[in-house]
Amino acid sequence: MKIRAWLSAFAILLAPLTAFAFVPESGFYQQFTTDNGSRGGGTGIAIEIQNQYMFAAGYVYTATGVPTFVTMQGFLLLQSDGSWNLSTSPSDPGNGLAAYSGGQCIGTTANCPYHAPTATKIGDFNIQFIGENIATLTWGTTANQANTILRRFHFYTGPSEATSLLGQWDVVISRGVSADVLDYEGDKLVLYSASTPDSSGNSILLGCVPSNAGTPTCTGRSIATNVTPCTGLFCFGSSHYDAIVSNGSGATPIVRVYSFDSNVFAGEFTQSFHGTVHLCPSGAASVSACNISMAHFIAYRSGSAQYAQSGVGMSQP
């Protein structure tokens, strides 16, 4: 099928994603592409990951249109390219793609006495996470398997990739410097405004480093984030972002420059992202002066867009 050839090309484009360690996200995933027909709504997979063990339930339909669900579970294993993989085999009857029947209905105990479900192995699967919120999946009954690309369902993170970054983010920097015995440091970043992309697709995100953990009120450290779409074969479908953190009311001096790329085809940011950070020398007046020190960082969403914009909303100090 055409998508199988497309998946091979897609794997080449994903090469940059393995440059950083990442942890796959739990959540609801939808089919971004599939050789099983349209990628329209009505089906999906709920994925929960705890201590590297994944349990996933697919809400799908039979060939006659009857709604059903299937499950997949097992330990995700780290691969040499940085991805996470779980695969089953026809030779293992105790694990694989399981379908269920005869279970409990919805209603009172009088009308719906408990019925234990019956699980039947109907095939096998292979799932490979290639970024925090994107994976490839091969699944189905024996001799009738479909290939699909999954990405986490983003139903309320914003209408665009840029606006999905609005909110508060906890950033952990791995400095790679042990001389002062401080290998890690970090920031809380509040991004509260995103401009409409111009004709070239560039946007500006505005924000700051908050004055304390319990409020988005800004200190003198401001953030001007230039959003520039990434171009070229190995970043097709992604965007590159530079978050310039300055210590003062103006644009200088520059303290840090956070550089990160969106996951290829992963869509809007949901819970985490990663990249590199340039640690600037004291009094740096330009981004070019901040190339003396480069480290990795990973950021986790700790506050909603509403919290960043108005101070009222979900947040985690």
C-alpha positions as CSV (number, residue, x, y, z in Angstrom):
1,M,0.0,0.0,0.0
2,K,1.1,3.6,-0.6
3,I,1.4,4.4,3.1
4,R,3.9,1.7,3.6
5,A,6.3,3.4,1.2
6,W,5.5,6.7,2.8
7,L,6.3,5.3,6.3
8,S,9.7,4.3,5.1
9,A,10.4,7.9,3.9
10,F,8.8,9.2,7.2
11,A,11.4,7.1,9.2
12,I,14.2,9.0,7.5
13,L,12.6,12.4,8.4
14,L,12.4,11.3,12.0
15,A,16.1,10.9,12.4
16,P,16.6,14.2,14.3
17,L,14.1,13.2,17.0
18,T,16.5,10.8,18.6
19,A,19.1,13.4,19.3
20,F,17.6,13.9,22.8
21,A,16.4,11.4,25.4
22,F,12.6,11.6,25.8
23,V,9.8,10.0,27.8
24,P,6.6,9.0,25.9
25,E,3.5,10.8,27.1
26,S,0.3,9.1,28.4
27,G,-2.9,10.4,26.8
28,F,-5.4,9.9,24.0
29,Y,-3.9,9.3,20.6
30,Q,-5.5,9.7,17.2
31,Q,-4.5,8.3,13.8
32,F,-2.6,11.0,11.8
33,T,-2.1,8.7,8.8
34,T,-3.2,5.2,8.2
35,D,-3.5,2.7,5.4
36,N,-6.8,1.6,7.0
37,G,-8.8,4.3,5.3
38,S,-9.6,7.9,6.3
39,R,-8.0,9.4,9.4
40,G,-11.3,10.9,10.4
41,G,-12.6,10.9,13.9
42,G,-14.5,8.1,15.7
43,T,-11.5,5.9,16.6
44,G,-8.5,6.3,18.7
45,I,-6.2,4.8,21.4
46,A,-6.0,5.7,25.1
47,I,-2.4,5.1,26.3
48,E,-1.2,5.0,29.9
49,I,2.4,4.5,30.7
50,Q,3.7,3.8,34.3
51,N,7.3,2.8,35.0
52,Q,7.9,2.0,31.4
53,Y,4.9,-0.4,31.3
54,M,2.3,0.6,28.7
55,F,-1.4,-0.3,28.7
56,A,-3.4,0.9,25.7
57,A,-7.0,0.5,24.8
58,G,-8.2,1.1,21.2
59,Y,-11.8,2.2,20.7
60,V,-12.6,0.8,17.2
61,Y,-15.3,-1.0,15.3
62,T,-15.9,-4.4,13.8
63,A,-16.2,-4.9,10.0
64,T,-20.0,-4.6,10.4
65,G,-19.8,-1.3,12.3
66,V,-20.3,-2.6,15.8
67,P,-18.3,-0.6,18.4
68,T,-15.7,-2.6,20.3
69,F,-12.3,-2.2,21.9
70,V,-8.9,-3.9,21.9
71,T,-6.0,-3.7,24.3
72,M,-2.2,-3.8,24.0
73,Q,0.2,-4.0,26.9
74,G,3.8,-4.7,27.9
75,F,7.1,-3.1,28.7
76,L,8.5,-0.4,26.4
77,L,12.1,-1.0,25.6
78,L,14.7,1.7,24.8
79,Q,16.2,1.2,21.3
80,S,19.7,2.2,20.2
81,D,18.3,5.1,18.2
82,G,16.6,6.6,21.3
83,S,13.0,5.5,20.4
84,W,10.8,3.3,22.6
85,N,9.4,0.0,21.3
86,L,7.0,-2.7,22.2
87,S,6.4,-5.7,19.9
88,T,4.5,-9.0,20.2
89,S,4.8,-12.2,18.2
90,P,2.4,-14.9,16.9
91,S,4.6,-17.3,18.8
92,D,3.5,-15.8,22.1
93,P,-0.2,-16.7,22.7
94,G,-0.2,-15.0,26.1
95,N,0.3,-11.4,24.7
96,G,-0.7,-9.5,21.7
97,L,-3.7,-7.6,20.4
98,A,-6.7,-8.7,22.5
99,A,-10.4,-8.2,21.7
100,Y,-13.2,-8.5,24.3
101,S,-16.8,-9.7,24.5
102,G,-19.5,-10.5,27.1
103,G,-18.5,-7.9,29.6
104,Q,-20.4,-5.5,31.8
105,C,-23.2,-3.3,30.5
106,I,-24.0,0.2,31.8
107,G,-26.9,0.4,34.3
108,T,-28.0,-0.7,37.7
109,T,-27.0,-4.0,39.2
110,A,-30.6,-5.2,38.8
111,N,-30.6,-4.6,35.0
112,C,-26.9,-5.2,34.5
113,P,-25.6,-7.9,36.7
114,Y,-21.8,-8.3,36.5
115,H,-20.5,-10.3,33.6
116,A,-16.7,-10.9,33.4
117,P,-15.4,-10.1,29.9
118,T,-13.8,-12.7,27.7
119,A,-10.5,-11.8,26.1
120,T,-9.4,-13.3,22.8
121,K,-6.0,-12.7,21.1
122,I,-6.8,-11.6,17.5
123,G,-3.4,-10.6,16.3
124,D,-0.2,-8.8,17.2
125,F,1.1,-5.3,17.2
126,N,4.3,-3.2,17.1
127,I,4.3,0.3,18.6
128,Q,7.3,2.6,18.5
129,F,7.4,6.0,20.1
130,I,9.7,8.3,18.1
131,G,8.9,11.5,20.2
132,E,7.1,12.4,23.4
133,N,3.7,12.5,21.7
134,I,4.1,10.6,18.4
135,A,4.4,6.9,17.5
136,T,4.1,4.5,14.7
137,L,1.8,1.5,15.1
138,T,1.3,-1.8,13.1
139,W,-1.7,-3.7,14.4
140,G,-4.5,-6.0,13.3
141,T,-5.4,-9.6,12.9
142,T,-3.0,-12.1,11.4
143,A,-2.5,-11.4,7.7
144,N,-4.6,-8.3,8.0
145,Q,-2.5,-5.7,9.7
146,A,-2.7,-1.9,9.2
147,N,0.1,0.7,9.5
148,T,-0.6,4.0,11.2
149,I,1.0,7.0,12.7
150,L,-0.3,8.1,16.0
151,R,-0.1,11.5,17.6
152,R,-1.5,12.7,20.9
153,F,-4.9,14.2,20.6
154,H,-4.7,18.0,21.2
155,F,-8.2,19.1,21.8
156,Y,-7.6,22.3,23.8
157,T,-4.0,23.3,23.6
158,G,-4.6,26.1,21.0
159,P,-5.5,26.6,17.4
160,S,-1.9,26.5,16.2
161,E,1.5,25.1,17.1
162,A,2.7,28.6,18.4
163,T,-0.4,29.2,20.6
164,S,-0.1,25.7,22.0
165,L,3.0,26.9,23.8
166,L,1.1,29.4,25.8
167,G,1.2,28.6,29.5
168,Q,3.8,28.0,32.2
169,W,6.6,25.6,31.6
170,D,9.1,24.1,34.1
171,V,12.5,23.8,32.4
172,V,15.3,21.5,33.6
173,I,18.8,22.3,32.1
174,S,21.4,19.6,32.0
175,R,24.5,21.8,32.0
176,G,27.1,19.1,31.6
177,V,29.4,21.1,33.9
178,S,30.6,19.3,37.0
179,A,33.3,21.8,38.1
180,D,30.9,23.5,40.6
181,V,29.0,20.2,41.3
182,L,25.9,21.8,39.8
183,D,25.0,19.6,36.9
184,Y,21.4,20.9,36.7
185,E,19.6,24.2,36.9
186,G,16.3,25.5,35.6
187,D,13.7,28.1,35.0
188,K,9.9,28.6,35.1
189,L,8.9,30.2,31.8
190,V,5.6,31.9,31.4
191,L,4.5,32.5,27.8
192,Y,1.3,34.6,27.6
193,S,1.0,36.0,24.1
194,A,1.5,34.8,20.5
195,S,1.3,37.0,17.5
196,T,-0.4,36.0,14.2
197,P,2.2,34.3,11.9
198,D,3.4,36.6,9.1
199,S,3.6,35.7,5.4
200,S,6.8,33.7,6.1
201,G,5.2,31.8,9.0
202,N,7.2,33.6,11.7
203,S,5.6,34.5,15.0
204,I,6.6,36.2,18.2
205,L,5.8,34.7,21.6
206,L,6.0,37.0,24.7
207,G,6.6,36.0,28.3
208,C,8.8,36.2,31.3
209,V,10.4,34.4,34.2
210,P,7.8,34.7,37.0
211,S,8.7,36.4,40.3
212,N,7.8,33.3,42.4
213,A,6.3,29.8,42.0
214,G,2.8,30.8,43.0
215,T,2.1,33.6,40.5
216,P,2.7,34.4,36.8
217,T,3.7,38.0,37.8
218,C,6.8,38.9,35.9
219,T,10.2,39.8,37.1
220,G,12.7,41.9,35.1
221,R,13.5,38.8,33.1
222,S,11.5,39.0,29.9
223,I,11.2,36.5,27.0
224,A,10.9,37.3,23.4
225,T,10.5,34.1,21.4
226,N,11.1,34.2,17.7
227,V,9.2,31.3,16.0
228,T,10.7,30.4,12.6
229,P,9.5,27.4,10.5
230,C,12.2,24.9,10.0
231,T,13.1,24.2,6.4
232,G,15.0,21.3,4.7
233,L,14.6,17.6,4.4
234,F,15.4,16.6,7.9
235,C,13.1,19.0,9.6
236,F,10.1,18.8,7.2
237,G,6.9,19.2,9.1
238,S,8.5,20.8,12.2
239,S,9.3,24.4,13.4
240,H,12.3,25.8,15.1
241,Y,11.9,28.1,18.1
242,D,14.4,30.4,19.9
243,A,13.3,31.7,23.3
244,I,15.6,34.7,24.2
245,V,15.5,35.4,28.0
246,S,16.8,38.9,28.8
247,N,17.5,40.3,32.3
248,G,16.0,43.7,32.2
249,S,13.2,45.8,30.8
250,G,14.9,46.0,27.4
251,A,16.2,43.3,25.1
252,T,19.6,43.1,26.8
253,P,21.5,41.8,28.6
254,I,20.7,38.2,27.4
255,V,20.8,35.5,30.0
256,R,19.9,32.4,28.1
257,V,18.7,31.3,24.6
258,Y,16.4,28.3,24.6
259,S,16.4,26.6,21.1
260,F,14.0,23.7,20.4
261,D,12.3,22.0,17.5
262,S,8.8,20.7,17.4
263,N,8.5,17.0,16.8
264,V,8.0,16.1,13.1
265,F,4.3,15.8,12.4
266,A,3.6,15.7,16.1
267,G,1.4,18.8,15.9
268,E,0.7,21.1,18.8
269,F,2.7,20.9,22.0
270,T,0.8,19.0,24.7
271,Q,2.9,18.3,27.8
272,S,6.6,18.4,27.2
273,F,9.4,19.3,24.7
274,H,13.2,19.4,24.6
275,G,16.0,21.2,23.0
276,T,19.3,22.9,23.6
277,V,20.1,26.0,25.6
278,H,22.9,28.5,25.2
279,L,24.1,29.9,28.5
280,C,25.2,33.5,28.0
281,P,28.2,35.3,29.5
282,S,27.5,38.1,31.9
283,G,26.3,41.2,30.1
284,A,25.7,39.5,26.7
285,A,24.2,42.0,24.2
286,S,23.5,39.6,21.3
287,V,22.5,36.0,20.7
288,S,25.8,35.4,18.9
289,A,27.6,36.0,22.2
290,C,25.8,33.1,23.8
291,N,27.4,30.3,21.9
292,I,30.1,29.7,24.5
293,S,28.1,27.2,26.4
294,M,25.5,24.8,25.1
295,A,23.5,22.3,27.1
296,H,20.3,20.2,26.8
297,F,17.0,21.0,28.4
298,I,13.5,19.5,28.8
299,A,10.4,21.5,29.6
300,Y,7.2,20.3,31.2
301,R,3.9,22.1,31.2
302,S,3.0,23.2,34.7
303,G,0.4,25.9,34.1
304,S,-2.4,26.5,31.6
305,A,-2.6,29.3,29.0
306,Q,-5.4,30.9,31.1
307,Y,-3.0,31.0,34.2
308,A,-0.3,32.6,32.1
309,Q,-2.6,35.2,30.7
310,S,-4.6,36.2,33.7
311,G,-3.2,34.6,36.8
312,V,-6.4,32.5,37.2
313,G,-6.3,28.9,36.0
314,M,-4.6,25.6,36.6
315,S,-1.0,25.8,37.8
316,Q,1.5,23.7,39.6
317,P,4.1,25.6,41.7
